Amino acid sequence: MVAAARLLRLLLALLLSAAARMAPAALPPGRAPFGSVLLPQPVPGAARGATAESWRRGKLCDVSRPPFSLRNASNGTAALQLAIDTCGDLPDGGTVLVPRGLVLLTGSLWLRSNLTLRVEGALLGTATGSMATAASIADAPMVYTRRNSLMVTAHAGLINGGRCLRMKRQPTGGDDCAEWRKLSNVAIEGGGGDGGSGGTLDGNADDWYKVFAKRCGNLRFRAAI
């Protein structure tokens, strides 16, 4: 028993030492616990992101131009989703472009296949633009999704992929969606337009959950949208 306890302590010490060596030397600005290691770009995978210029293939939906015509600090949810629906699911592909310098407020968005979402500016969660009331909760509507390895009805994220189109009549306790809208060939990327740094996706999750907690009886939740 003594030898087993010593061996357990030794293994624990080795694990803690390895974890310390793997920890990033410095974290980026903000409160999220993201590491500092950058993946090589473009990330291999979707053909839409195969090269730095892949986003230029197919139809272009620049959300700063008609028929979208979004301006800084505006609620862009409806126009952004319209741009996604317009440029998505096309045989030749398409790109929704948030150009450099454009900062938009948005609620939950649902991507489509054969699409690049290129954010050179910024998309900020909470389309209402205010965390003072519970109205901002509607920015993330309830959907059937996966949370903590379970299929449940919960608030949507900021950027979403597949969506349940039809639920099963009889719950099974597993995946109770009878029909999913599944995606393929999707890329989300930044870019500085004329050589500047990349764009920003910020779900404003900390502020969103403060309002959510007040509305739901001061429950303690902490997660990122």
C-alpha positions as CSV (number, residue, x, y, z in Angstrom):
1,M,0.0,0.0,0.0
2,V,2.8,2.4,0.9
3,A,4.6,1.7,-2.4
4,A,1.3,2.2,-4.3
5,A,0.8,5.6,-2.6
6,R,4.3,6.7,-3.4
7,L,3.8,5.7,-7.0
8,L,0.6,7.7,-7.2
9,R,2.3,10.8,-5.7
10,L,5.1,10.4,-8.2
11,L,2.7,10.2,-11.2
12,L,0.7,13.2,-9.9
13,A,3.9,15.2,-9.6
14,L,4.9,14.3,-13.2
15,L,1.5,15.3,-14.5
16,L,1.6,18.6,-12.8
17,S,5.1,19.3,-14.1
18,A,4.1,18.4,-17.6
19,A,1.0,20.7,-17.4
20,A,3.2,23.5,-16.2
21,R,5.6,23.1,-19.2
22,M,2.6,23.1,-21.6
23,A,1.0,26.2,-20.2
24,P,1.3,29.2,-22.5
25,A,3.9,31.8,-21.4
26,A,1.4,34.7,-21.9
27,L,-2.3,35.0,-22.6
28,P,-3.8,37.3,-25.2
29,P,-5.9,40.3,-24.0
30,G,-9.3,39.5,-22.6
31,R,-10.6,37.2,-19.9
32,A,-10.9,34.0,-22.0
33,P,-8.4,31.2,-21.2
34,F,-7.1,30.8,-24.8
35,G,-3.5,29.7,-25.5
36,S,-1.0,31.7,-27.4
37,V,-0.2,29.1,-30.1
38,L,-1.3,30.2,-33.6
39,L,-2.3,27.5,-36.1
40,P,-0.7,27.8,-39.5
41,Q,-2.9,29.6,-42.0
42,P,-4.9,28.9,-44.0
43,V,-6.1,25.9,-41.9
44,P,-6.3,22.7,-44.1
45,G,-9.9,21.5,-44.5
46,A,-12.7,23.2,-46.4
47,A,-11.9,24.0,-50.0
48,R,-13.2,27.5,-49.3
49,G,-10.2,28.1,-47.1
50,A,-7.6,26.2,-49.1
51,T,-5.6,29.3,-50.0
52,A,-5.5,32.9,-48.9
53,E,-7.5,34.0,-51.9
54,S,-10.1,31.2,-51.9
55,W,-12.7,33.5,-50.5
56,R,-12.8,35.5,-53.8
57,R,-14.3,32.5,-55.6
58,G,-18.1,32.6,-56.2
59,K,-20.7,35.2,-55.2
60,L,-19.6,38.1,-52.9
61,C,-22.0,39.5,-50.3
62,D,-20.3,42.6,-48.9
63,V,-22.6,43.6,-46.0
64,S,-21.6,47.2,-46.3
65,R,-23.2,47.5,-49.7
66,P,-26.8,47.2,-51.0
67,P,-29.0,45.3,-50.5
68,F,-27.5,44.9,-47.0
69,S,-26.1,48.4,-46.4
70,L,-25.0,47.9,-42.8
71,R,-23.3,50.8,-40.9
72,N,-21.2,50.9,-37.8
73,A,-22.8,49.9,-34.4
74,S,-26.0,48.9,-36.1
75,N,-28.0,45.7,-35.3
76,G,-26.9,43.6,-38.2
77,T,-28.6,40.3,-37.4
78,A,-31.3,40.3,-40.1
79,A,-29.0,41.7,-42.8
80,L,-26.1,39.3,-41.9
81,Q,-28.4,36.3,-42.0
82,L,-29.8,37.5,-45.3
83,A,-26.3,37.8,-46.7
84,I,-25.5,34.2,-45.5
85,D,-28.7,32.9,-47.1
86,T,-28.0,34.8,-50.3
87,C,-24.4,33.7,-50.7
88,G,-24.6,30.2,-49.1
89,D,-25.6,26.9,-50.6
90,L,-24.5,28.0,-54.1
91,P,-22.7,25.4,-56.4
92,D,-19.9,27.9,-57.1
93,G,-19.7,29.0,-53.5
94,G,-19.9,32.5,-51.9
95,T,-18.4,34.8,-49.3
96,V,-20.1,37.0,-46.7
97,L,-17.7,39.9,-46.2
98,V,-17.6,42.2,-43.2
99,P,-15.1,44.7,-44.5
100,R,-12.3,46.3,-42.5
101,G,-13.5,49.1,-40.2
102,L,-17.1,47.9,-40.0
103,V,-18.2,47.0,-36.4
104,L,-21.6,45.3,-36.2
105,L,-23.8,44.1,-33.3
106,T,-25.5,40.8,-34.0
107,G,-27.5,38.0,-32.5
108,S,-27.2,34.3,-33.3
109,L,-26.4,33.5,-37.0
110,W,-26.7,30.2,-38.9
111,L,-24.2,29.5,-41.7
112,R,-24.8,27.6,-44.9
113,S,-22.7,25.2,-47.0
114,N,-20.2,26.3,-49.7
115,L,-19.6,29.5,-47.7
116,T,-16.8,31.7,-46.4
117,L,-17.6,34.1,-43.6
118,R,-14.8,36.6,-43.8
119,V,-14.6,39.1,-41.0
120,E,-12.1,41.9,-41.6
121,G,-14.0,44.2,-39.2
122,A,-15.8,43.0,-36.1
123,L,-19.0,41.1,-35.1
124,L,-20.1,41.7,-31.5
125,G,-22.7,39.6,-29.8
126,T,-25.8,41.2,-28.2
127,A,-27.7,42.8,-31.1
128,T,-29.7,45.0,-28.8
129,G,-26.6,46.9,-27.9
130,S,-27.6,47.0,-24.3
131,M,-27.2,44.6,-21.4
132,A,-29.5,46.6,-19.1
133,T,-32.6,44.5,-19.8
134,A,-33.5,40.9,-20.4
135,A,-34.3,41.8,-24.0
136,S,-30.7,40.8,-24.9
137,I,-31.5,37.2,-24.1
138,A,-33.5,37.0,-27.3
139,D,-30.3,37.6,-29.2
140,A,-29.5,33.9,-28.6
141,P,-32.8,32.1,-29.2
142,M,-33.6,28.6,-27.9
143,V,-32.6,25.8,-30.2
144,Y,-32.1,22.0,-30.1
145,T,-28.4,21.6,-29.7
146,R,-25.5,19.8,-27.9
147,R,-24.4,21.0,-24.5
148,N,-21.9,19.1,-22.3
149,S,-22.2,15.9,-24.5
150,L,-26.0,16.0,-24.2
151,M,-28.7,16.9,-26.7
152,V,-30.9,19.5,-25.2
153,T,-32.9,22.7,-25.9
154,A,-30.6,25.6,-25.1
155,H,-29.6,29.1,-26.2
156,A,-27.9,29.2,-29.6
157,G,-24.3,30.3,-30.0
158,L,-23.1,33.4,-31.8
159,I,-22.0,31.5,-35.0
160,N,-23.9,28.3,-35.6
161,G,-23.7,25.4,-38.1
162,G,-26.3,22.6,-38.4
163,R,-29.8,23.3,-37.3
164,C,-32.6,20.9,-36.4
165,L,-35.4,21.3,-38.9
166,R,-37.9,18.8,-37.5
167,M,-38.0,17.0,-34.1
168,K,-39.0,13.4,-33.7
169,R,-42.6,12.8,-32.4
170,Q,-41.4,10.4,-29.7
171,P,-38.3,11.4,-27.7
172,T,-35.7,8.7,-27.5
173,G,-33.3,10.2,-25.0
174,G,-30.6,10.5,-27.6
175,D,-30.7,12.6,-30.7
176,D,-34.3,13.5,-30.9
177,C,-34.0,15.6,-34.2
178,A,-35.6,13.8,-37.1
179,E,-34.1,16.1,-39.7
180,W,-30.9,18.2,-39.5
181,R,-29.6,20.8,-41.9
182,K,-26.0,19.8,-42.2
183,L,-23.2,21.9,-43.6
184,S,-20.1,21.2,-45.7
185,N,-17.3,23.2,-47.2
186,V,-17.5,26.2,-44.7
187,A,-14.7,28.5,-43.7
188,I,-14.6,31.3,-41.1
189,E,-11.6,33.6,-41.5
190,G,-10.2,37.0,-40.7
191,G,-8.3,39.4,-42.9
192,G,-7.0,42.9,-42.9
193,G,-8.3,43.9,-46.3
194,D,-5.2,45.9,-47.4
195,G,-2.7,44.0,-45.4
196,G,-3.8,44.9,-41.9
197,S,-4.5,42.4,-39.0
198,G,-7.4,40.1,-38.9
199,G,-11.0,40.8,-37.7
200,T,-12.8,40.1,-34.4
201,L,-15.6,37.8,-33.3
202,D,-16.7,38.6,-29.7
203,G,-19.8,36.8,-28.3
204,N,-20.0,39.2,-25.2
205,A,-20.7,36.1,-23.2
206,D,-19.8,37.4,-19.8
207,D,-22.2,40.3,-20.1
208,W,-24.9,38.1,-21.7
209,Y,-24.7,35.6,-18.8
210,K,-25.0,38.4,-16.2
211,V,-28.5,39.3,-17.6
212,F,-29.3,35.6,-18.1
213,A,-28.5,34.9,-14.4
214,K,-30.7,37.8,-13.2
215,R,-33.6,36.6,-15.4
216,C,-33.3,33.0,-14.3
217,G,-33.1,33.5,-10.5
218,N,-29.4,34.5,-10.2
219,L,-28.1,31.1,-11.3
220,R,-24.3,30.9,-11.7
221,F,-23.3,30.2,-15.3
222,R,-20.0,31.0,-17.0
223,A,-19.5,30.1,-20.6
224,A,-18.8,31.6,-24.0
225,I,-21.4,32.0,-26.7
